[in-house]
Each structure stands twice: as C-alpha cells, then as structure tokens.
Amino acid sequence: MAPEQLRVLITNDDGYQAPGIRALAPAIAELGHDVLVVAPLLDESGVGSARAGMVGRPIRTATEVENGVTYIGIDGTPALAVTLAADGAFGPAPDVVVSGINRGHNIGVPIFHSGTVAAALTAAGQGTSAVAISIDSEDPSHWPTAAAVAAEALTWIIPEPAGTVVTINVPDRPRDQLAGVRHASLAPIKRSRITGTTGATGEPMIELTAPRPNPVAGSDEALLAAGFVTVTPIVGIREVKDDTAATALAKGLSR
C-alpha cells in the first residue's frame, strides 16, 4: 500500500445494495484509497448506535462485487459494521470512515437516531475520524453530486485530529446548481409525532414531521432548504469536567 493511501471504511444504514452506497464507494475508490465496504444486509434506518443481540452469535454476511468494488453485507447495524471493521473482522482496521450516502436528509438535534450518523460517532468513539453524508430526497436524482461532496469532505478530514466527525447534507441538485457550502447549526426540531392508533388494542403509530415553513436561520434545516450543502461538526459521548453531581450525591448518601 502506498504511504499516501488510506484504508477507508464505507458503511450506511440503507443496506449494502442501496444506490447511495453504490454511488459513494466508486467515488472514494477513485481517490486511490483502499476501500472497504461493510453495511447492513437490509435497511437499518433509524437504529442509532444499536448493537443489541449481536454479541455471542455468528453474524451472517453476503458479498457482491460491482465495478471492481467489493460490497459486504452483514446481518446487523451500521454501528456493528464499524465495530467489526475496527476489530479486524475484514482485514486491517480502517483509517477513516465515510457513512452514506443516506437517502433523505439527517437534520436537527434528533440526528442521534440516525444509523448513518451513529456509524460516524461509533468510529469517533474508537478514535477514527468520520464523515456522515445524506442527500435531501427520499428518491434522489443526483447521487453523483453527493458523492463528489463526500470525496472532498474525506480529503478535508484526513489531516484533522483523530476522532473528528462531520455530518453533511446535500441538496438533490446538479453540482453546478448548489447554492454553496455553509456551516450549519442543528435545528431545534422534533422529527416525530404520534399520528393516531391502529389495531384492536390501539397501538400507537409514529411518523416523521414535515419540513417547517419558517426554520431557524443558520440551521441545517434552513440552509438545506435554500440549496446549500450543510456541514456540522459533531461530538459523541464526552464527559463533563464537573464533579457537582457526584458531590451532591455523596452528600445526600452521607446523611
């Protein structure tokens, strides 16, 4: 492997056969990196960082080769794909992770529910930098635009400190019709609601909320709607350097 060549893990939550990952992997491979694709066998959208039920049992896999790229599907979540790759299940551990291209945007504070974003945060927890990339459509027409943005983002993140994570949303437009690239805050939105009940016992149902007419200025929601690529650096679990809670608990227990 050439010194400048890195091992790049590509994963997603839409499945290893999804069009987004099939557009992303060749774009990263064209940069000359050693590409490893490991993603769920089936759609695992919205699973967050779940790995439940995966400990102590064999994990079923499937493999396909398309245009010189090998795609490995696992019976598990994106976070599990990152964990397995980091632990050497598919050869050398990755130097960096790219998660996507997710079908549909990942915006606002609730992005922690996203399997796409959680894969990137799982990588960061292992000391590996990662890019999570999503396209603003449930039925995209311009995968190459998002793939080009992801490739550029990878080039940027490589020299950054280990564990750096950015989540990026790309409008579903031709590249020359993008409004630009902007840093974006996470919109303070509620992404789900109870829509009613169904069945004889009245089970609750959840659906995602529609875009709002007046999003917060400077947020990922507002900038994406205006045609900008949104870039938001994020961090995962990190302790607060404050012992107030422990002191209060100790005091209470000593009574």
N, C-alpha and C positions, 0 to 999 in steps of 0.2 A: 504494500500500500504506500503510495506517495506521501511524503510528510505533510503536504497541504490537504490531503484527502481525509475527510472525517466520516465516521460511521453515523448515519442519520436514521433514527427510527421514525417511521411514519405510521401513524395509527389514526383511528377515528371512532365515532360511535354509531355510524350509519351502516357499518358492515364492510367486510373486505372486498365485496363485489360492487360497492356503491360507486356511482360515477365520479363523486368528488375525490375519492382516494385514487381512482384510476387516472384522473387528470393531474393530481398533485405529484404522485410518485415519479412519473417521467420528467416533470419539470425540475424536480430536485436531482434526479439522476443526471440530467444534462449539465449540472454544475460540476460534475466529476466526482461526486461523493459516493461512498459505499452505502447504498440504500438498503435498509431492512424494513419490510412492510409486515406488520403484525397488527391485526384488527379483529373485531368480533366476527363470528360466522354470520350472525344475524344483526338486525337493528337493535342497538342498545341505547337509544337516545334517552336522555333524562336520568341516567343511572348514577350520575355524580361519580364519586370515587369508590363505589361499591366493589367489594371483592368477596362478598359473603358466599359461603358454600363452595369456595374454590380450594380450601385448604384440605390436604389429606386425600385427594382423589385425583386420578389421571384426568388430564384436560384434553378433550378431543380437538384435533386440528385437521385442516384441509389446506391443500396447496394448489395454486394456479400460477401459470407463467403467461404474461401478456407483454408483447413488445420488449422482451428481454428483462422484464422486471418480475421477480417472484413475489407473490402475494400469499401470505399465510393467514388463514382464518383460525381463530380459537373459539372454543365454546366458553366464552367469558366476556368480561367488560373491557373497555379501553384502559382503565387503571390496572387491570390484571395484565393486559398486553405489555404495558410499560414495566410492570414489576418483573414479569417473566424475562423480558429482554434485558433488563438491568442485571438480573441474576444469572445471565448467561445461557438461558434455555435455547437460544437460537444463534449461538456463537458469541463473539466478543460483544461486550456491553456497548450501547450507543454513546456517542459523544454529545449528541444533541437530539431533541425530539421535535417533530412537527406533527400536530394533530389537526386533522381536517381532510378535505375541505368540507365543513359541515353544511348540510342542506338546510338553509334557514339561518337567520341571524342568532347570535348569542349576545344579548344586550342587557344592561341594567344589573342591579345588585343580585338578582337571582341566578347569575351565571354559575354559581356553585352547584346548581342542579345539573348542569350540562356535562355529559360524559366527555365531550370534546375538550372543554376547559379543565375538567378534573384530571384528564390524562396528562395535560401540561403541568398541573400543580403536583401530581404524583411524581413526575420527573424531577421537579424542583426539590421535592422532599428528599430525593436521592442525590441531590447536588448536581443535577443536569439541567441545563437551560432548555427552554421550550417555547415554541410558537403555537398558539391555537388560532385557527383561521376558519371563518364562516362566511357564507355568501347570503346576501339578503333576498332570498327567494326560496320557496318550497319546491319550485320547478324551474331551476336555473337554466338560462340560455348561454351564459358567458363564463363557463368554468375556466377557460384559459386566462381570463382577467385575474381571478382569484389565485390561480396557480402562479402567475407571474409575481403577484404581490407576496405570496408565501416565499417564493425563491429569494426575493430581495430581502424579506424580513429575516430569513435564515442567514444570509450574508451579514446582516447587521448584528444579529445576536451572537454569532460565533465568538467574537472577541470580548463580549461583555462578561461580567463576573458570573461564575458558575451558579446556577440556580435562578437566573433571570428568566422571567416569564412575561410574555405579552399576549393579549387576546386582541385579534384583529377582525373587523367586519368589513366586507367588501360589497359595494353595490353591484347588483346584477346588470352590469353595463359593459359595453366595449371599453377597452382600456383608454382610448382617446376621449371618452365621454365622462370619465371620472372628474369630479369637481376638485379633487386634490386629496391630500392626506393630512389628517388632523389628530392631535392628541385629544382624547375624549374622556370625560368623567363617566362613571357608571350611573345611568339614570335611576332615580329613586322610584322604581315602579314595582307593582305587584303583577306578576306574569300569569297568575292562575286565578280561577274563581270557581265556585260551586255553581253549576248551571241547573241543578234540579236533581231529582231522584228517579230511579228506574227499578223495575223488578217488583216482585210481590212484597219484598221486605224493605223496599225503599232505599236501596244502596245509593250513596252519593256519587255524583259524577263531576269530574274536573275538566275544564278546557282552558286553553291559553287565551289571554285577553287580546283584543285587537289593538293596533297602534293608536296612541292618543293624538288628538288634533293639535295640542299645544305642549309638546315635550319641553323639558328643561333645556335652556340654551347651553351649549357647550357639552351636552351629554352625548353618549354614543347613540341614543335614540334619535336626537335631533339632527346630529351631523350626518348620520347614515341616511336619514330621510332626505337630506339636502344633497345627497350624491357624493359625500366624502368617504374615503377609506378611514375608518376609525381605529386608533391604536391606543390601547390602555394597558400599561404595565400593572401587574397584579402580584400579590404575595399570598402564600398559603398559610398554614398554621405556624404562628410565631408567638412565643411567649411575651408577655408584657413585663418589663423590668420594674415591677411594683409589688411590694410584699404586703400591701394593705389588707387584702383578703385573708392571707394566711395569719397575719397578726390579729385580725378581728376574730377569726375562728379559734385561734389559740386562746385568746382572752375569754371567749364565750365558754369554751370547754373547761377552763380552769376555775370556773365559778363553783 
